[in-house]
Amino acid sequence: MVRDDLSRRQQHKIKAKKNNEIIQRHAIITLVTMAIYSIYRVYFNWESFTTWPIIYFSGLVSIYLLCFKWISAYGRPLSSGEVNSLEVLNKGGLTEYIFDILYISWFVSLTSIITSYVWYIYLVVPIFAFYKAYTGILRPFLNNRNMMAQLAQQQQEEPLVESKRSQKLRAREEKLQARYAK
């Protein structure tokens, strides 16, 4: 029992160490992409560094900060001592989408050096979020409402067919009511 507890703690420490490595690696890549973009825009292409690229870059920095806040919160040890693994990204979920947003941000910041129209790639993120919300939440809800409405309409259209037993019970109740009504 004590051995299992020790090995479990060691596994949690290993996971926490790997999570820190992943966060540090992504932070370095993010800082490098931001530096490349900033150096290019400020030193080599100052005349194109107008209001809109500054706004875009500010949005990009805020997206980076939000993604890193989420990733670091997810990879932090829980109060029970357990640690979520950031390595297993193929299981799906919100953490995988956060990493995808990070990757899209890297791509956009590096390719926006070539053209400013690359910022429109960010429209993929809310479009995909709307698609996931529609297919996962909205469409099943609407289909369920349509099925309920169809069932209610069918019940109104079809006359109820009583079984022989319920017909006998109803007839018996009518006789009793007629007997006591007199």
N, C-alpha and C positions, 0 to 999 in steps of 0.2 A: 504494500500500500504506500509506504513512504517512498519506495523506488519509483512507483508510477507517478507520484506527485512531483518528484525531482525531475524525472524525464519530461513531464508535461511542462514544468517551468522552463526547462532548457529549450524545449521546442518553441515556447512562447518567446523566449529571448532571441532565438535564431530568427523567428518570423519578424520580430521587432527590428532586428539588425538589418534584415533584407529589405523591410519596408523603408527604413531610413536610407539605405543605399539607393532604392528606386526613387525616393523623393529627391535626394541630392542629385542624382543623375538627371532627372527631369528639370530640376532647378538650374543646373549648369547649362543644359541645352537651351532653356528659356532665356537665361541671361545672355548667352551668346547670340541667339537670334535677335533679341532686343538691341544688343550692342551693334550688330551688323546693320540693322535697320536704321538705328539712330545715327551711326557714323556716316552711312551712305547719304541719308537725307540732309544731315546738317553740314557735312564737310564737302561732299561731292555734288549735291543737287539741292543747294539751299533755296533756289528760286521756286522749287516745287513743294517746299515745306510751308504750305499755307495753312489756313484755318482748318479745312476739312481733314487733311492728313494728321494734324495735331489732335483733332477730335477722335479720329479713327484709332490713332496710337494710344490715346487715353483710354478708349474703350478696350483696346487690346490688353493694356496693362491691368485694367480692372478684371477682365476675364481671366487673365493669368492668376491674379490674386485670389479670386473666388475658387478657381480650380485647385490651387494649392492648399487653400483653407480646407476644402472638402477632402482632398486626398490625405492631408496630414491628420485630419480628424478621424477619418476612416481607418488609417493605419496605426493610430495611437492605441496603446493597450487599454482595455476596458477595465472597469472597476473590479471585475471578477478575476483579472489577471490574464484573460484570454486576449489574443491579438488577431484581428482580421488580416488576411494575407492580401497584399497588393499584387502578388505575382500571378495569381489565378484570375486572369481577366477574361477567360473564355467562358466563364459561367454566366455572363450577362449581368444585367443590372445597371444601376445608376453610375457606379464607379467606372464601369467600362465606357459609358457615354462621356463621363468627365475626361477620361484619358483621350477619347476621340476628339473632344473639343480642344484639348491641348494640342493634339497633333494638327488639327485644322488651323489653329492659331499659329503654330510654327510655320506651316506652309504659307499662310496668308502673309505673315510678316516678312518672310524671305522673298516671296514672289511679288509682293507689292513694290519692291524696288524697281521692277520692270514696268509695271503698269498699275495705275490706281484702280482699275476696274476689278482687280482681284478681290477687293474688299466685299464684292457682292457674293463671294463664296460663303460668307458668313450667313447668308440667307438659307443655306442648306440646314443649319442647325434648327431654327424655329420651324421650318417646313417639316423636317423629320420629327420634331417633337409633336407637332400637330398631327402628323400621320400616326404616330404611336398612340397618342391620346384618342384619336378617332377610332382606330382599329381595336384598341384595348379597352376603351371605356365607353365611348359614345355610341358606336355602332352596335355592340351587344345590348346596351340599354335600349336603344331605339328598336332593335329587332325584338326584344322582349316585350316592349310596349305594344308593338304591332301584333305579336302573337297573342297577347292578352286581349286586344281589341277584336281580333279575328275569332277567338274562342267565345267571347261574349256575344258576338254577332251570330255565330252558329247556334248558340244556345237559345237565342231569341227566335231564330228562324225555325228550328226544329221543335215540333211539339214533344213534350215529355211523354215517354212511353212508360206506363206504370206496369210493374210486374203484377202477376195474379195475386200474390200474397198482399201487396200494398192495396190492391183493389178490394180484397176481402176485408182488410183492416178498416179501410175508409167506409165501406158499406156498413160494417158493424158499428162504427162510431156514429154514423148517420142514424141508424136504428135506435141507438141508445139516446141520442139527442132528441129524436122524435118522441120516444117514450117518456122522457123526463120533461119535455116541453109541454106535455098535456097536463 
